[in-house]
Amino acid sequence: MPQPEFVPSPKILQKYADVLVGFALNSGTGIKRDDVVYLVAQLPGLPLAHAVYRSILARGGHPLLNIMDDDFKLLHVTKANTRQLGFFPDKFYRGLADQIDHWVRILSDKDPLFLAKADPKKVIASTRSTQPFRTWLDQKEDKGKFTWTLCTYGTPGLARAAGLSLREYWDQICRACFLNDADPLSTWRSVFAEMQTTLNKLNGLPIDKLHVAARNTDLWITLGEKRRWLGGSGRNIPSFEIFTSPDWRGTSGSIFFDLPLYRYGNIIKDISLEFANGKIVSAKAGKNEKLLHQMIAQKNADKIGEFSLTDTHFSKITRFMADTLYDENYGGKFGNTHLAVGKSYHDTYAGNTSKISEKEFEKLGFNHSPEHTDIIATTNRTVAAVMKNGDEKVIYEKGHFVL
């Protein structure tokens, strides 16, 4: 007789929701009364969406709900013509961008490969059509008037892709988000305070360049002027990464990524990138190399937008999860390094983002692109920082910051 499918308890889901609404949004302080929260979930994530909706109401907020069905997405990208794929309802999205104060996105793929048989160009075109909406929200965030968070609701499809049972998958979620703790919000505050100590040390170093050395990896990154490292903001739950958006023009060398990348409803494996003068000059993959090439062929997607390190001391994630949100926060034995190709994060600018123009960001080497894809390496690596006076210091090795 088949065993019943594992379902997380209402108590666990409500703790999860309270972390998202009462902590992750508004950069660790939670929403305020009368804040408008845009809640977006794929259909399998409805149980968590109910709990998040309840949490928004309990805190005096106003939820706006959008439930997405992967079958409609597949229908659209397979049957829509070019004009329909590129259609952008600007009046609708302009009003939405103006109205909302926060965005909670519940990732819950029924099957992470549900778009595998669709034309990758059509999938990318469909995703790119809403770029103006994301740009408006970025501008609002730069002014300190908008926050967002992502989370994952475990599904049988995600668990199968990761080679785990659904119970094992949810065990990783509960460990990573501290949902078994009596007061997860208190635990998150403690972890983020500890991460802040690392950030303060990093931001106190006059770093000019970074050198990443690992198996099949010899990469140089220029940090850039007026940069800062960030982490522990609540933008993702879980989030243990410490990251910055470097000056893309100073990237050179090669890097290999051992974790598979699930992107655009498909999978790319064993990615190797080579950079010269800031641009990708060679991109190879053991599986789905064509999709990799199509992805980086988008405007400025052949440049780096983010460099990140995760200390295994912070992260409790020990298994591959077939989900970028978790995999980019992987702890395991050696933590992880990940790069994002495409868009930079403006909040890594060490100044007032509301008073700097897009042209000024461009002059500082911040990359602007419709793409932002994190690619992850979990092999043992050493990261050395070269200071502006030429001194060199190892800042990360064997999965830990050494500051």
C-alpha positions as CSV (number, residue, x, y, z in Angstrom):
1,M,0.0,0.0,0.0
2,P,1.6,3.4,-1.0
3,Q,2.6,5.7,1.8
4,P,0.7,9.0,2.0
5,E,2.6,12.0,0.7
6,F,4.4,14.0,3.3
7,V,2.7,17.4,4.2
8,P,4.4,19.9,6.5
9,S,2.3,20.7,9.6
10,P,0.2,23.9,9.9
11,K,2.5,25.0,12.7
12,I,5.6,24.7,10.5
13,L,3.9,26.6,7.7
14,Q,2.8,29.4,10.0
15,K,6.3,29.7,11.4
16,Y,7.6,29.9,7.8
17,A,5.0,32.6,6.9
18,D,5.8,34.6,10.0
19,V,9.5,34.6,9.1
20,L,8.7,35.9,5.7
21,V,6.2,38.6,6.7
22,G,7.4,39.5,10.2
23,F,11.1,39.4,9.5
24,A,12.3,39.1,5.9
25,L,10.2,41.9,4.5
26,N,11.3,45.5,5.3
27,S,14.9,44.3,5.7
28,G,14.6,42.3,8.9
29,T,11.9,44.3,10.6
30,G,8.7,43.0,9.0
31,I,5.8,44.8,7.5
32,K,4.0,47.8,9.0
33,R,0.3,48.4,9.3
34,D,-1.4,49.3,6.0
35,D,1.6,48.1,3.9
36,V,0.5,46.5,0.6
37,V,2.1,43.1,0.0
38,Y,2.0,41.4,-3.4
39,L,1.9,37.6,-2.7
40,V,2.8,35.5,-5.7
41,A,2.7,31.7,-5.6
42,Q,2.7,28.7,-7.9
43,L,-0.3,26.5,-7.5
44,P,1.5,23.7,-5.4
45,G,2.5,26.4,-2.9
46,L,-1.0,27.2,-1.9
47,P,-0.7,25.8,1.7
48,L,2.1,28.2,2.4
49,A,0.3,31.0,0.6
50,H,-2.6,30.6,2.9
51,A,-0.3,31.0,5.9
52,V,1.5,34.0,4.4
53,Y,-1.9,35.7,3.7
54,R,-3.0,35.1,7.3
55,S,0.3,36.5,8.6
56,I,-0.1,39.7,6.4
57,L,-3.6,40.2,7.8
58,A,-2.5,39.6,11.3
59,R,0.0,42.4,11.0
60,G,-2.5,44.9,9.5
61,G,-1.2,44.6,6.0
62,H,-3.1,44.4,2.7
63,P,-2.4,41.3,0.6
64,L,-2.7,41.2,-3.2
65,L,-2.8,37.6,-4.4
66,N,-1.5,36.1,-7.6
67,I,-1.7,32.3,-8.1
68,M,0.3,31.0,-11.0
69,D,-0.2,27.6,-12.8
70,D,2.8,26.2,-14.6
71,D,0.5,24.6,-17.2
72,F,-0.6,28.1,-18.3
73,K,3.0,29.2,-18.6
74,L,3.8,26.1,-20.8
75,L,0.7,26.9,-22.9
76,H,1.8,30.5,-23.4
77,V,5.4,29.8,-24.4
78,T,4.4,27.0,-26.8
79,K,1.4,28.6,-28.5
80,A,2.0,32.4,-28.3
81,N,3.4,34.2,-31.4
82,T,6.3,36.6,-31.2
83,R,4.1,39.6,-30.7
84,Q,2.2,37.9,-27.9
85,L,5.3,36.7,-26.2
86,G,6.6,40.3,-26.1
87,F,3.3,41.9,-25.0
88,F,3.7,44.1,-21.9
89,P,0.5,45.5,-20.2
90,D,2.2,48.6,-19.1
91,K,-0.8,50.3,-17.5
92,F,-1.5,47.3,-15.3
93,Y,2.1,46.8,-14.2
94,R,2.7,50.5,-13.7
95,G,-0.2,50.7,-11.3
96,L,1.0,47.5,-9.5
97,A,4.5,48.9,-9.1
98,D,3.2,52.1,-7.7
99,Q,0.8,50.4,-5.3
100,I,2.9,47.7,-3.6
101,D,5.3,48.1,-0.7
102,H,6.6,44.5,-0.6
103,W,6.6,41.3,-2.7
104,V,6.6,37.7,-1.4
105,R,7.3,35.1,-4.1
106,I,6.7,31.5,-3.2
107,L,8.7,29.2,-5.6
108,S,6.9,25.8,-5.9
109,D,7.6,24.1,-9.2
110,K,5.4,21.1,-9.8
111,D,8.3,19.9,-12.1
112,P,11.5,22.0,-12.4
113,L,11.8,20.8,-16.0
114,F,8.2,21.7,-17.0
115,L,9.5,23.8,-19.9
116,A,12.2,21.4,-21.1
117,K,10.4,20.7,-24.4
118,A,9.6,24.4,-25.1
119,D,11.8,26.5,-27.4
120,P,14.4,28.2,-25.1
121,K,14.2,31.4,-27.1
122,K,10.5,31.7,-26.6
123,V,10.9,31.0,-22.8
124,I,13.5,33.7,-22.5
125,A,11.4,36.1,-24.6
126,S,8.4,35.6,-22.4
127,T,10.4,36.2,-19.2
128,R,12.0,39.3,-20.7
129,S,8.7,40.9,-21.6
130,T,8.1,42.0,-18.0
131,Q,11.5,43.6,-17.6
132,P,10.1,47.2,-17.3
133,F,8.1,46.1,-14.3
134,R,11.2,44.8,-12.6
135,T,13.1,48.0,-13.5
136,W,10.4,50.1,-11.9
137,L,10.6,48.0,-8.7
138,D,14.4,48.3,-8.7
139,Q,14.1,52.1,-8.9
140,K,11.6,52.0,-6.0
141,E,13.9,49.8,-4.0
142,D,16.8,52.2,-4.6
143,K,14.7,54.9,-3.0
144,G,14.0,52.7,0.1
145,K,10.3,52.3,-0.7
146,F,10.1,48.6,-1.6
147,T,11.4,45.3,-0.3
148,W,11.0,41.7,-1.4
149,T,11.7,38.1,-0.4
150,L,11.8,34.7,-2.1
151,C,11.1,31.3,-0.5
152,T,10.5,27.7,-1.6
153,Y,7.7,25.4,-0.9
154,G,8.9,21.8,-1.4
155,T,7.1,19.7,-3.9
156,P,7.4,16.1,-5.0
157,G,8.8,17.3,-8.3
158,L,11.6,19.3,-6.7
159,A,12.3,16.4,-4.3
160,R,12.7,13.9,-7.2
161,A,15.0,16.3,-9.1
162,A,17.2,16.6,-6.0
163,G,17.2,12.8,-5.4
164,L,15.4,13.2,-2.0
165,S,12.1,12.1,-0.5
166,L,9.7,14.8,0.1
167,R,10.2,14.5,3.8
168,E,14.0,14.8,3.4
169,Y,13.4,17.8,1.2
170,W,11.3,19.5,3.8
171,D,13.8,18.5,6.5
172,Q,16.4,20.7,4.6
173,I,13.9,23.6,4.4
174,C,13.1,23.4,8.1
175,R,16.9,23.2,9.0
176,A,17.8,26.0,6.7
177,C,15.0,28.3,7.9
178,F,15.2,27.3,11.6
179,L,11.5,26.3,11.5
180,N,12.0,23.7,14.2
181,D,13.2,26.3,16.6
182,A,10.7,27.7,19.2
183,D,11.2,31.2,17.9
184,P,12.7,31.2,14.3
185,L,12.6,35.0,14.0
186,S,14.9,35.3,17.1
187,T,17.3,32.7,15.5
188,W,17.3,34.6,12.2
189,R,18.1,37.9,14.0
190,S,21.0,36.2,15.8
191,V,22.4,34.7,12.6
192,F,22.1,38.0,10.7
193,A,23.9,39.8,13.6
194,E,26.7,37.3,13.4
195,M,26.9,37.7,9.6
196,Q,27.1,41.5,10.1
197,T,30.3,41.0,12.0
198,T,31.8,39.3,9.0
199,L,30.4,42.1,6.7
200,N,31.9,44.8,8.9
201,K,35.4,43.2,8.6
202,L,35.1,42.7,4.9
203,N,33.9,46.2,4.3
204,G,36.8,47.5,6.4
205,L,39.3,46.0,4.0
206,P,40.7,48.3,1.1
207,I,40.2,45.5,-1.5
208,D,41.2,46.1,-5.1
209,K,41.0,42.6,-6.6
210,L,39.9,39.1,-5.6
211,H,41.5,35.9,-6.8
212,V,39.5,32.7,-6.7
213,A,41.5,29.4,-7.0
214,A,39.9,26.0,-7.1
215,R,39.6,22.9,-9.3
216,N,39.4,24.1,-12.9
217,T,39.1,27.7,-11.6
218,D,41.5,30.6,-11.8
219,L,39.5,33.8,-11.7
220,W,40.3,37.4,-11.1
221,I,37.6,39.9,-10.1
222,T,38.0,43.7,-9.6
223,L,35.9,44.9,-6.7
224,G,35.4,48.4,-8.1
225,E,35.1,51.8,-6.5
226,K,32.4,52.6,-3.9
227,R,31.4,49.0,-3.4
228,R,30.2,47.3,-0.3
229,W,29.5,43.7,0.7
230,L,26.0,42.8,1.7
231,G,24.2,39.8,3.3
232,G,21.5,39.1,5.9
233,S,19.0,41.5,4.5
234,G,16.0,39.1,4.3
235,R,15.8,39.4,0.5
236,N,15.9,35.6,0.3
237,I,14.8,33.1,2.9
238,P,17.0,31.3,3.5
239,S,19.9,33.6,2.9
240,F,23.4,33.0,4.2
241,E,25.4,34.4,1.3
242,I,27.7,37.4,1.5
243,F,27.9,39.1,-1.8
244,T,28.8,42.2,-3.8
245,S,28.3,43.5,-7.4
246,P,31.9,44.0,-8.7
247,D,33.1,46.2,-11.6
248,W,32.3,43.8,-14.4
249,R,35.2,45.3,-16.6
250,G,37.8,43.8,-14.3
251,T,36.8,40.1,-14.6
252,S,39.3,37.7,-16.2
253,G,40.2,34.0,-16.1
254,S,38.1,30.9,-15.8
255,I,35.7,29.2,-13.4
256,F,33.9,25.8,-13.2
257,F,30.5,25.2,-11.6
258,D,29.8,21.7,-10.3
259,L,26.1,22.2,-9.3
260,P,23.5,21.8,-12.0
261,L,21.6,24.9,-12.9
262,Y,17.8,24.8,-13.2
263,R,16.8,27.8,-15.3
264,Y,13.9,28.5,-17.7
265,G,12.2,25.2,-16.9
266,N,15.3,23.3,-18.0
267,I,18.7,22.1,-16.6
268,I,22.3,23.0,-17.6
269,K,25.1,20.9,-16.2
270,D,28.9,21.2,-15.7
271,I,29.2,24.9,-16.7
272,S,32.6,26.4,-17.5
273,L,33.0,30.1,-18.2
274,E,36.1,32.0,-19.4
275,F,36.3,35.8,-19.1
276,A,38.6,38.3,-20.8
277,N,38.3,42.1,-20.4
278,G,35.1,41.6,-18.4
279,K,33.2,39.6,-20.9
280,I,32.5,35.9,-21.3
281,V,34.6,34.7,-24.3
282,S,33.9,31.0,-23.8
283,A,30.9,29.2,-22.3
284,K,30.7,25.4,-22.2
285,A,28.4,23.0,-20.6
286,G,28.2,19.2,-20.3
287,K,24.4,19.4,-20.9
288,N,22.3,22.0,-22.6
289,E,25.1,24.2,-23.8
290,K,22.8,25.7,-26.4
291,L,20.5,27.1,-23.7
292,L,23.6,28.5,-21.9
293,H,24.6,30.4,-25.0
294,Q,21.1,31.7,-25.6
295,M,21.0,32.9,-22.0
296,I,24.2,34.9,-22.2
297,A,23.3,36.2,-25.6
298,Q,20.9,38.6,-24.0
299,K,21.9,42.2,-23.5
300,N,24.9,42.4,-21.1
301,A,24.3,38.8,-19.9
302,D,27.9,38.0,-20.9
303,K,29.1,40.1,-17.9
304,I,29.2,39.5,-14.2
305,G,26.5,41.0,-12.0
306,E,27.3,39.5,-8.6
307,F,30.1,37.6,-6.8
308,S,29.1,35.7,-3.6
309,L,30.5,33.5,-0.9
310,T,28.6,31.3,1.6
311,D,30.3,30.3,4.9
312,T,29.4,26.8,5.9
313,H,29.3,28.0,9.5
314,F,26.1,29.9,8.8
315,S,24.3,27.6,6.3
316,K,22.6,24.4,7.5
317,I,21.9,23.3,3.9
318,T,23.7,20.0,3.2
319,R,22.0,18.6,0.2
320,F,21.6,19.6,-3.5
321,M,18.0,21.0,-3.7
322,A,17.5,21.5,-7.5
323,D,16.4,25.0,-6.6
324,T,18.7,28.0,-7.1
325,L,17.5,29.8,-3.9
326,Y,18.7,26.9,-1.8
327,D,21.7,25.9,-3.9
328,E,23.2,29.4,-3.9
329,N,23.1,29.2,-0.1
330,Y,24.5,25.7,0.1
331,G,26.7,25.0,3.1
332,G,28.0,21.4,3.0
333,K,31.7,20.9,3.5
334,F,33.1,23.8,1.7
335,G,30.3,26.3,1.4
336,N,29.9,27.8,-2.0
337,T,30.9,30.4,-4.5
338,H,28.5,31.7,-7.0
339,L,28.5,34.2,-9.8
340,A,25.5,35.8,-11.4
341,V,25.7,36.7,-15.0
342,G,23.7,39.7,-15.9
343,K,22.2,42.4,-13.7
344,S,24.1,44.0,-10.8
345,Y,22.6,44.9,-7.5
346,H,22.5,48.7,-7.0
347,D,22.4,48.4,-3.2
348,T,26.0,47.2,-3.2
349,Y,26.9,50.8,-4.0
350,A,28.5,52.3,-0.9
351,G,26.4,55.4,-0.9
352,N,22.9,56.8,-1.3
353,T,21.4,54.9,-4.2
354,S,18.5,57.3,-4.5
355,K,21.0,60.1,-5.6
356,I,22.9,58.3,-8.3
357,S,21.7,58.0,-11.9
358,E,21.8,55.0,-14.2
359,K,24.7,56.6,-16.2
360,E,26.7,57.0,-13.0
361,F,26.1,53.3,-12.1
362,E,27.3,52.4,-15.6
363,K,30.5,54.5,-15.1
364,L,31.2,52.6,-11.9
365,G,31.0,49.3,-13.7
366,F,27.6,48.2,-12.5
367,N,26.0,45.9,-15.1
368,H,22.5,46.4,-16.4
369,S,20.7,43.4,-18.0
370,P,17.3,41.7,-18.2
371,E,19.1,38.6,-17.0
372,H,20.3,37.7,-13.5
373,T,21.2,34.0,-13.2
374,D,23.2,32.6,-10.3
375,I,25.6,29.7,-11.1
376,I,27.1,27.7,-8.2
377,A,30.4,26.0,-7.3
378,T,30.7,24.0,-4.1
379,T,34.2,22.6,-4.5
380,N,37.0,23.6,-2.1
381,R,38.4,27.0,-3.0
382,T,40.6,29.7,-1.7
383,V,39.8,33.4,-2.2
384,A,42.6,35.9,-1.7
385,A,42.1,39.7,-1.7
386,V,44.7,42.0,-3.1
387,M,44.6,45.4,-1.3
388,K,45.0,48.7,-3.0
389,N,48.5,49.0,-1.6
390,G,49.4,45.6,-3.1
391,D,49.2,43.5,0.1
392,E,47.5,40.2,-0.2
393,K,45.3,38.4,2.3
394,V,43.4,35.2,2.2
395,I,39.8,36.0,3.1
396,Y,38.1,32.6,2.5
397,E,39.3,29.0,2.5
398,K,37.9,25.5,3.2
399,G,34.4,26.9,3.3
400,H,35.0,29.6,5.9
401,F,35.8,33.3,6.0
402,V,39.1,33.8,7.6
403,L,39.1,37.5,8.6
